[in-house]
Amino acid sequence: MNEAIPDSLKGKFSCVLDGGTPEHVFNFPQAIKNAMEIVAIGGHFLGVVPANNFSGHGFYQFSPDLYWRIFSEPNGYEVEEMTVCEARHDAPCYLIDDPAKLGRRVQFTNSRSAYLMVRARRLRRAEIFKSIPQQAYYAATWSSQTGTASPLSRREKLRDWAKRELPEPVKRILRPLAPQVRPLRFSGFKKP
């Protein structure tokens, strides 16, 4: 799964079930691309992957936004349904909307292990990851920026956010570094 699959397997299967493999594969982009490429047009990818509280189970835990961005039209796919569910037999499942359509992050916090489940349909053959997926929240932010904000105002915003959002243990680790942090300054570059 860390390396590209042979062409002879591409588009050969009407359904591919990933019951929890990519978190164990170091080269996740290649592993998920392999799975996507072997699905036939009109076929489905079904995935069940760790989303929360699985630290130590594998290399990764996955965000809904990652799967919304991967199984998208530029890659020849559409998500038909995405849910999150705690890892217990009587747990309810919750539908997850696309953060890009909502205009905000989709987050969930819980105290038990939780799975992300996705059903995506392959619409057409496309060069997968020709355009690198970007997290919806940041893609929207980058596209709306005018480029007029000064580095100092961005720094102040970051400092305010950190004071509000970071847990105290993280703040303790970062405090000694604060005097060494300088705002980034860009010259001769245009924002994407």
Rosetta blueprint (number, residue, H / E / L):
1 M L
2 N L
3 E L
4 A L
5 I L
6 P L
7 D H
8 S H
9 L H
10 K L
11 G L
12 K L
13 F E
14 S E
15 C E
16 V E
17 L E
18 D E
19 G L
20 G L
21 T L
22 P H
23 E H
24 H H
25 V L
26 F L
27 N L
28 F H
29 P H
30 Q H
31 A H
32 I H
33 K H
34 N H
35 A H
36 M H
37 E H
38 I L
39 V E
40 A E
41 I E
42 G E
43 G E
44 H E
45 F E
46 L E
47 G E
48 V E
49 V E
50 P E
51 A E
52 N E
53 N L
54 F L
55 S E
56 G L
57 H L
58 G E
59 F L
60 Y L
61 Q L
62 F L
63 S L
64 P H
65 D H
66 L H
67 Y H
68 W H
69 R H
70 I H
71 F L
72 S L
73 E H
74 P H
75 N H
76 G L
77 Y E
78 E E
79 V E
80 E E
81 E E
82 M E
83 T E
84 V E
85 C E
86 E E
87 A L
88 R L
89 H L
90 D L
91 A L
92 P L
93 C E
94 Y E
95 L E
96 I L
97 D L
98 D L
99 P H
100 A H
101 K H
102 L H
103 G L
104 R L
105 R L
106 V L
107 Q L
108 F L
109 T L
110 N L
111 S L
112 R L
113 S L
114 A E
115 Y E
116 L E
117 M E
118 V E
119 R E
120 A E
121 R E
122 R E
123 L L
124 R L
125 R L
126 A L
127 E L
128 I L
129 F L
130 K L
131 S L
132 I L
133 P L
134 Q L
135 Q L
136 A H
137 Y H
138 Y H
139 A H
140 A H
141 T H
142 W H
143 S H
144 S H
145 Q L
146 T L
147 G L
148 T L
149 A L
150 S L
151 P H
152 L H
153 S H
154 R H
155 R H
156 E H
157 K H
158 L H
159 R H
160 D H
161 W H
162 A H
163 K H
164 R H
165 E H
166 L L
167 P L
168 E H
169 P H
170 V H
171 K H
172 R H
173 I H
174 L H
175 R H
176 P H
177 L H
178 A H
179 P H
180 Q H
181 V L
182 R L
183 P L
184 L L
185 R L
186 F L
187 S L
188 G L
189 F L
190 K L
191 K L
192 P L
